[in-house]
Amino acid sequence: MQGPNPPTSRPGPGWREYGAVMDEQSFDARRMHPALAGAVVLVTGAGRGMGAIYARRAVEGGARAVSLWDVDDDAARRVAGSLARVGVEIEVRRVDLGDRDDVVGAAREVVERFGRVDVLVNNAGVVRGAPFWEHDPVADIEATMRVNTLAPMWLTRAVLPSMMADTTRPKRILNIASAAGTLANPNMSVYAASKWALIGWSESLRLELSRLGHGHVAVTTFCPSYVSTGMFAGARGPLLTPIMTPETAAAAAWSGMLRGAPLVLRPWTVKLAMALRGVLPVRWWDAVAGKVFKVYSSMDEWTGRRDPALTRD
Ligand SMILES: NC(=O)c1ccc[n+]([C@@H]2O[C@H](COP(=O)([O-])OP(=O)(O)OC[C@H]3O[C@@H](n4cnc5c(N)ncnc54)[C@H](O)[C@@H]3O)[C@@H](O)[C@H]2O)c1
């Protein structure tokens, strides 16, 4: 089902990944990726940060409808306003991803309204940067696990059967995890756990779909290191791991999703860290990660910003 990426002729979203050069006239008709052309796209956490960029890329890439979900619906409405374009239906839904009924109900309404979901981006996330014993059991631990881990499962479970049944076009699921799901890091234990679980689920789902004959639904897991959206304000990028701009990070995730890449790790040091952690004895790796790469102190100055989903003062 997944045709080759079409070539493009001028700079635009994802143009580098498509590679080849074409003449100007054929560009507009040919630039759309088959997974995006006329697609119904659902993005969670679309009110700001990388979620807003995924929404924009969906509109620019030829989607027919884009559903922007956020608990901060004012922010999502501002994003929607900036994306308004003839021929594209853009809707905003106030959904609290920590609430399963809210998630399942909204998913049903999206399918009722647009008939299907073709591209699902599980992007929303929250973080509490503190030693584990300072996490509130409900407002921090439970809220983080609900938003970061359970909500992608609830939402995917709600829309996946219809995605599997519709073999007329390629389908995509992009799960935004984190480098924090690939190695341990002090001051983000619950966040790391939430992303670690997300990766295990996302990768297993990918394998199930391809092994059981549903290869038109491709699952991509994205694991970025720090990105300058404000979520990790105050954190320091480890050695050789500069803090990425949201545009750079989202571009890597988006092109990986269109290609149907299983796993996208950015920057390259995330992959290096996984390899070293796999081969070195634990305490050697601790010394390398802590003293050489300075991963373990990267959250020492974290301030973040106040998240609506984490209700503590
Ligand atoms: N920023 C980073 O450094 C970084 C690094 C690795 C992974 N990530 C992951 O990338 C994703 C996007 O991160 P970002 O930096 O763009 O985040 P962000 O904080 O800029 O935006 C997150 C969005 O999710 C929404 N949201 C939060 N809780 C919600 C809830 N309960 N229901 C509905 N919406 C909710 C927020 O309102 C916000 O609009 C997250 O999953 C995050 O964990 C971020």
The ligand as a MOL file (V3000), in Angstrom:
LIG
                    3D

  0  0  0     0  0            999 V3000
M  V30 BEGIN CTAB
M  V30 COUNTS 44 48 0 0 0
M  V30 BEGIN ATOM
M  V30 1 N 10.3920 19.3430 24.5870 0
M  V30 2 C 11.2800 18.3560 24.7170 0
M  V30 3 O 12.4530 18.5760 25.0680 0
M  V30 4 C 10.8760 16.9400 24.4510 0
M  V30 5 C 11.8810 15.9570 24.4240 0
M  V30 6 C 11.5090 14.6400 24.2020 0
M  V30 7 C 10.1930 14.3110 23.9850 0
M  V30 8 N 9.2420 15.2800 24.0260 0 CHG=1
M  V30 9 C 7.8510 14.8910 23.8330 0
M  V30 10 O 7.3320 15.5450 22.7020 0
M  V30 11 C 5.9290 15.7800 22.8900 0
M  V30 12 C 5.6300 17.2450 22.6360 0
M  V30 13 O 6.4560 17.9950 23.4820 0
M  V30 14 P 6.4820 19.6040 23.4540 0
M  V30 15 O 7.8000 19.9920 24.0120 0
M  V30 16 O 6.0260 20.0830 22.1410 0 CHG=-1
M  V30 17 O 5.3720 19.8870 24.5600 0
M  V30 18 P 4.6130 21.2360 24.9180 0
M  V30 19 O 4.5750 21.2940 26.4040 0
M  V30 20 O 5.1740 22.4060 24.2020 0
M  V30 21 O 3.1390 20.9530 24.3550 0
M  V30 22 C 2.3890 19.8990 24.8710 0
M  V30 23 C 0.9340 20.1350 24.5430 0
M  V30 24 O 0.1830 19.0680 25.1480 0
M  V30 25 C -0.9520 19.6210 25.7810 0
M  V30 26 N -1.4070 18.8050 26.9010 0
M  V30 27 C -0.7890 18.6170 28.0910 0
M  V30 28 N -1.5650 17.8660 28.8860 0
M  V30 29 C -2.6920 17.5700 28.1970 0
M  V30 30 C -3.8700 16.8490 28.4980 0
M  V30 31 N -4.0740 16.2870 29.6920 0
M  V30 32 N -4.8230 16.7270 27.5530 0
M  V30 33 C -4.6520 17.3220 26.3330 0
M  V30 34 N -3.5580 18.0310 26.0000 0
M  V30 35 C -2.5870 18.1590 26.9280 0
M  V30 36 C -0.4830 20.9760 26.2830 0
M  V30 37 O -1.5860 21.8630 26.5540 0
M  V30 38 C 0.3900 21.4410 25.1220 0
M  V30 39 O -0.3540 22.1370 24.1460 0
M  V30 40 C 5.6130 15.3080 24.2950 0
M  V30 41 O 5.0900 14.0080 24.2610 0
M  V30 42 C 6.9630 15.2960 24.9740 0
M  V30 43 O 7.0080 14.3890 26.0520 0
M  V30 44 C 9.5530 16.5800 24.2410 0
M  V30 END ATOM
M  V30 BEGIN BOND
M  V30 1 1 1 2
M  V30 2 2 2 3
M  V30 3 1 2 4
M  V30 4 1 4 5
M  V30 5 2 4 44
M  V30 6 2 5 6
M  V30 7 1 6 7
M  V30 8 2 7 8
M  V30 9 1 8 9
M  V30 10 1 8 44
M  V30 11 1 9 10
M  V30 12 1 9 42
M  V30 13 1 10 11
M  V30 14 1 11 12
M  V30 15 1 11 40
M  V30 16 1 12 13
M  V30 17 1 13 14
M  V30 18 2 14 15
M  V30 19 1 14 16
M  V30 20 1 14 17
M  V30 21 1 17 18
M  V30 22 2 18 19
M  V30 23 1 18 20
M  V30 24 1 18 21
M  V30 25 1 21 22
M  V30 26 1 22 23
M  V30 27 1 23 24
M  V30 28 1 23 38
M  V30 29 1 24 25
M  V30 30 1 25 26
M  V30 31 1 25 36
M  V30 32 1 26 27
M  V30 33 1 26 35
M  V30 34 2 27 28
M  V30 35 1 28 29
M  V30 36 1 29 30
M  V30 37 2 29 35
M  V30 38 1 30 31
M  V30 39 2 30 32
M  V30 40 1 32 33
M  V30 41 2 33 34
M  V30 42 1 34 35
M  V30 43 1 36 37
M  V30 44 1 36 38
M  V30 45 1 38 39
M  V30 46 1 40 41
M  V30 47 1 40 42
M  V30 48 1 42 43
M  V30 END BOND
M  V30 END CTAB
M  END
